[in-house]
Amino acid sequence: MTKGGGMAEANERTSGGVAFREDLLVTDTFLFLGTVEGKVQRLSRLLEDRPPFLSLRSASRVDLETGEEVDSPQFLVGLEQVVLAHEFVDLSGDEGWKMLSRERELARIQAETRGAFRFRLTGLIPREDLAPPLLEERSLFVLRDPEIRVRPGSPERVRALLGNLSYVLLRKPWVSHLFGLGPA
């Protein structure tokens, strides 16, 4: 994957040929690649709508500890289990991305997630997202240019899939704390 929405990892071979894998979901145990069904707009909008389950088709599940990969025509993932997400789309014409990219005061933050795997993320967010009312209203942070640190010894496949993402959607219920809230 390349920054800016590249899709090198998103297109993978499956038993039926090449499947386009548009979305990445990460839980505390697994990383899922597939296409989330039911999206009318962006993945962030669907996550904010809070459905109980997300259905991924033509998907793979990668174990965060072992790197073992399982392919399936469909996985159902409980929204409550999703720690972070990403959508592999061309962002150049996207209005939501243009809004995120407009000139605003950005804060460089670090976030730690709770749970067994515990990710540490560093990235940029608009400073206004750290204050009421947005802090309470939205169920996720959108981190631009994230660096995602995983446990030492994590499988290379996991490191590769989480490296070089242009942004991530970090679900607030999984955040244990934010720190380093300095200027970008």
Helices and strands as residue ranges (DSSP letters): E 11-14, E 17-20, E 23-26, E 30-36, H 43-49, E 53-63, E 69-78, G 79-81, E 84-87, H 95-101, E 106-113, E 120-126, G 127-130, H 134-137, E 140-149, H 156-162, E 167-171, G 172-174, E 175-183
